[in-house]
Amino acid sequence: MEVLKIATAGSVDDGKSTLIGRLLYDTKSLTSDKLEAIERSSKQKGYDYLDFSLATDGLVAEREQGITIDVAHIYFSTATKSYIIADTPGHVEYTRNMVTGASTSQVAIILIDARHGVIEQTYRHFFINNLLRVKDVIVAVNKMDLVDFSEERYNEIKAEFQQLVEKSDYEDQSITFIPVSALKGDNVVEKSDVMSWYSGDTLLEHLEKIDTADVYNRGKARFPVQYVIRPKTEEYHDYRGYAGKVYGGSISVGDEVVVLPSETKTKVKEIYFYDKQYETAARRSSVTLTLENDVNVSRGDMIVKADELPKVEKRLTATISWMDAKQLVPGSKYVLQHGVNKVLAKVSAINNKINPDYSGIETDVEGLKMNDIASVSFQLNKPIFFDAFKEHRTNGAFILIDPQSNSTSGVGFIE
């Protein structure tokens, strides 16, 4: 079954958790004990409706304050797809959580309160989805019941958001607008009777139509070697296979390839998946390759097509989302993990800090604080093989690890 990963984003009280809870309820994905707990809690609070946000807000502090603090992952299925939803917090101080939730997502749902329209946080949420090259963005104009299901108000918000879209540099991004009432269930799973002026799909109908094979950005074929297979048995005495996952494009038997960093040229001899043999390995397939020549290949090396070489350098500049309480300052050193490769990295310079509300950049920045986003240059102790993130979402990203605490301090998107 196809799996679709979704990130939600919205300001406080925009109704993210309620929307997800409504999706679970209307698709009959809530367990009976969870549903009973929601009904019981809603009655205790004196509500005349079911508080679906309780389906996702698991922390005590979240339930007490009625806000989302941590990233919660919710799972549900329909007859055709499985879904994983990252319910991410909307506060400015949880920018790092939003980045984490969106980093593995193929689709984003940005909620807008119909009463308030596009606000500063909406800019931030859209910026993060652009930064992470999330291809399919659904703008759910929520709480339509509080504006009398007004088509005029919905069109006003669409026009406001369209001005924001014009600031984007991501041409392949798809933007879909849907007016909903998460509380009442209008246009979430079932069509709304009171918004007959809207002729588009419901939220679930749109999600069901998204082709999961098309949500990943295409690029040049990259095959990072995760494991070298040497059985050394009588049957496979000279067998040498290289296991990994194909990213960006496809690799076929007979393709002329280059092994990095040695730059040795050879050809793909065979492609295996377990005991089956194939002529072509499609992108995002996990396979084992064998090569025509007996070349030296190790874990962390990368196999690429001869005419599709990445950059191989010891210097790089990247947009960094900083996640650590300890500041990033010029001269500080980190372990940079790029795919299966780990290298030592020194911060050469903080070029500028980027304001995620599209208000411009700040120069003369002495250090990065938690949740800051900035352009940073690095010097590496050995070269890595990379692409720009805008061209290759997988091969253009990395994480920074604090060598003292071993914690993930930041995530980088190579410029």
N, C-alpha and C positions, 0 to 999 in steps of 0.2 A: 504493500500500500504506500502511496505517495505521502511524504511528510512535509508539511509546510510550517516554517518557523516564523512567528510573528512577534514584533515588539510593539508595545503600546506606549504612547506618550501623551501627556496632558497636564495642565496645571491642577493645583489642589481643588477638589470639589468639581472637577469637570466630568467625573463619573466613569473613570477607567475601570475600576474594580467592579462597579455596578454593571457596566457593559459586558465584561467578561463573565460575571455571574449570570447575566441574562442569557448569554450564548450557551453556557453550560446547562442552564435550566431548560431553555427551549429546545435544546438538542437531546434532552433527557440524559445528560452526562453526569448529573449530581447523584451521589450515592444517597440511599434513603436516610442514613444517619446524619449526613451533612445537611440534607434538606430539612430534617426535623430540627436540627440545631439552629438553622437559619430562621425557621418559623417560630421557634421558642424565643430566640433572641429578639426578633422583630416585635413580638407581642410584649416582651418585658420592657422594651423601649417605648412602647405605646404607638408604634407605627401602624398605619392601616394598609401597609404594603409590605412585601418581602424585601428585606435589606440584602440584596445579592452581593454587596461588597464583602460580606462575611465569607463568601466562597473563596476569596483570594487573600484577603488581609489576615495573615496567620499570626503575626507578632501581636502581643498584648498591647504594646504602645500604638500599633496601627489601629486596632479595634477601639481603643480608648479615644484616640484623637480623630479617628475617621479619615486617616491619610495613609498613603503608601510610603514606606521608608526603605525597605529592602526590595531586591528583585525577586519576585515569586514566579516560578515556572508552573504553568497549568497545562494539563494534557486532556484532550478530548478527541473523539473521532466521529466521522460520519460514515456513510456507506462507501464513500470513494476516497476519503483522505484522512490522515491523522494530523492533528495540529498540536504545536507546542507554542504557547503564548508566554512571552516574558512581560509580566506586569511591572513596569519600571516606574520609579517615583518621579514626580515632576518638579520638585523643589530645585532651586539654583544650587544649593549645597550638595545635591545628589547627582550632579552632572556625570560623575564617574560611573554611577550606577546605570544611568541612561546609556552611556557609551558601551558598558559591559553587556546590557540587554540587547542593544541593537547590533553588536559586533557579529553575532552569529545568525542574525535574522535576515529573512529574504523579503519580508513584507513589514511595513510599519503602519500602525493605525494612530493618527494624530487626532486627539479629541479637542473640540472647541465648544465652549459653552455658548449656546445660541444667544444668551442674554449679554455676554461680554464681548463676543467676537474675537478677532485676532489680537492677542496681547503680546507683551515682551517674551513671555515663556514660549509662545507659539513659534517665535523667531528662533529661539534656542533649540526647540525640538526639531524644527525643519533643518536647521544648520547641522545638527548632529547626524540626521539621516542622510544629508548630502555628503557630509564628511566621510561617512562609512559606506557611501555608494549603495544605499538601499534602493533597489530598483522600482518597487511598487509601493506607493504611498497612498493610503486611504485617509481622506480627511472626513472624519465623522462629526457632523455638526449635531451635537447632543443637546438634550433638554429642550427639544422643539415644543414639548407640551407646555413649557413655561413662557413661550412667545406665541401661544395660540396657533401653533403649527403654521406660522406665517411663511409663505413662499417668498415674499418680499425680503424678509429678514435673512432667509437662507441665501438668496441671491446677493445681498449686501456682503455677507461673510465670504461667499465665493469670490467676489470681486476683490475684497481685501486680501485674501490669501493669494490670489492670482498675481498681485503686485509683488508678493514675497517670492513666488515662483520665478518671476523675471530676474531676481537677483541670483538665481542658481546657475551654476556652470555645468550642471549634469543634464545633458540633452536627452539621454535615453530614459530618464526617469518618467514613470507613468503616475499621474495624479488623478485620483477618483474621488468625487464628492458624494457623500450620502447623508441625507437628513435623518436623524434617529431620535428616539426617546428610549434610552436604556431602561429606565424605570418602568415604562408602560409596554415596552417590547416592540414599538413601531420601527419597522424596517431593519430590525436586527436579524431575526430569522424569518419572521412572517411579514408580508407586505402590510403597509399601513392603510387603514380605511379612511383616516382623517387627512392624509396627505396624498390625495388622488392626483394632485398636480405633479408629483414626482413619478416618472415613468421608468426610472432605472432599476437596477438590481438591489436586493437587500444586501446587508453586509455579508451574510453567510453565502448567498448566491454568488456574490463577487469573488469571495475566497475560493469557492468550489470551482470557479472557472479559471483561476490562475494556474498556468502551466508551470509546475515546479521545475521542469527542465530548463525553463527560460528565465528564471529569476536570478540565476547566477550570471555575472558579467563574463562574456567570452573574452579570451585573450590568447596569448601564445602558449603552446603546450609546455608544461613544467612537470618534471617527475623527480621529486626529492626522494632519495633512497633512504628508506627507514630500516631495512634489514637485508643482510646478505645471506642467501640460503645456500649452504654447503652440506648436503646430507652425508657425504663420504661413505655411502653404502656400496655394496657390490653392484647393485642395480644402477645407482646414480653416482658412480665413482668420480666422474669429472664434471658433474653438474654444478653450475654456478648461476644462481638466479638472483635478481634484485627486486625486492618487494617494496611497494609504495603505492601512492595514490596519484592519479593523473589530474592535473589542474589546468584550467584555461582552455585547452584544446584537446585534440585526440592524437594518439600515436599508433602507427601501423607497422606491421612486419615489413621490413625492407627500407624503412625510413633511415636516412643518414642522420646520425646523432653525434653530439659532442658530450663528453663527460667532464663536468666541472668539479674541482678547479684545475685538473690536470690538462684539460683541453684536448684530450685524446679523441680522435675521430673513429667511429665504427658504425655498424648498422644493427638495427633491431632484428634478431633472429627468430624469436618466438615470443608469444604473449600467452600467459596462463592465468586462469582463475581456478584455483584448486586443481582439479584433475581435467578441466576442460581447456581446450586451446582455441584462441581467437586470432583473427586477422587484424582487428583494430580494437584498441582500448579507448572507449569514449571518455570524455572529460568527467571527472568525479568518480571514476571507477577504480577500485583497489585491485591491483594485478601484480603479477611477477613477470619481469622481462628477462630474457636472455639475450646476449650480444654475440655477434659473429666472431669477434676477436677476444682473446683472453686478456682483458685489460684490468688494471687495478682500480676497483671501485669499492668505496667504503660507505658506511652509514654517514649521512650528512652531505654526501656528494649529490649532484643534480644532473640528470640526463635531460638534454634539450635537443630540439631539432637543429641541424647545422646552420639553417638559414634563419633561425629565430633566437639568437643569443641574447641573454639578459646582460645587464651591467655587472661587471665584476670589479668592485672597488673597495678601498679601505676608508673612504670618506663618504658621508651621505648627509642629506638634510631631510628632516621629517617633521610633520605636524604631530605634536605630542599632546596627548590628554593625560595630565598628571593626576595620580591617584593616591599619592603618599602624603602623610602629615609632615614628613621631612622634606624640606624644599630641595628642588633641583637647582643647582647653581653651576656656573661655568667652572670647569676643572674637576667636577665630581665624576666618579667612575661607577659603571654599572656592567652587569652581564646582559648583553643583548642577545635574546633568543629569536632567531629568524627561522621558522620552520623547525627542523630537527637540529639546526646548527646553533651553537653557542659561542659568542666571541666577547672579548672585553671591549668596552666602549667608553671613551672619555668625552665629556661634553666640551666641545670647542667653543660654542657661542650660543646664546639665546638671541636669535635674530629679531623676533618681535612676538608680542602677545596678541592673540586673535580674540576679538570680542564676538562671541557666538550670537549676538543679537544683530549682526550685520552693520554695526556702527563703526567698523574700521579696525585698525591695529594700533598697538602701543609699542613704542620703541624705548630704548634705555631701560630695559627690564633687568633687575638684578637677580631675580630668582623666581621660580614657579611654585605657587602654593597649590594645595589640593583643589581639584576641579578646574584649574587653569588649562587653557589650550594655547599652544604657542608653536612657532617654527624654531626648531633647534638643530644645530649642526653637530655631528659626531666624528671623532677619529677612532677607527677600529684597529685592533692589534693584528687582524688578518682579514683578507677580503671576504665578502659574502656575494652571492649571486642574486641580484634583486631586480625588480621592475618598479616603476612608479605605481603607487596604489591606485590611481585613477585608471591605469591601464590593466592592472592585474590585482584583484582584491586579495588573493591569497599570498602571492609572492611579493606583495608590496607592504606587508604589515609585519610588525614585530612587537615583542614586549620587553620592558626593561626590568631587571631583577636586581634588588639591593643585595650586594655580595655579603653584607654583614647579617641582615635579618632574613635573607632568602625570600622576601616577600615581593610580589609584583608591584612595582612602583609606578609604572606608566605603560601606555600603549602608544605605538608610533605608526604613522602612515607616511610612507616615503614619498617625497615630492619629486 
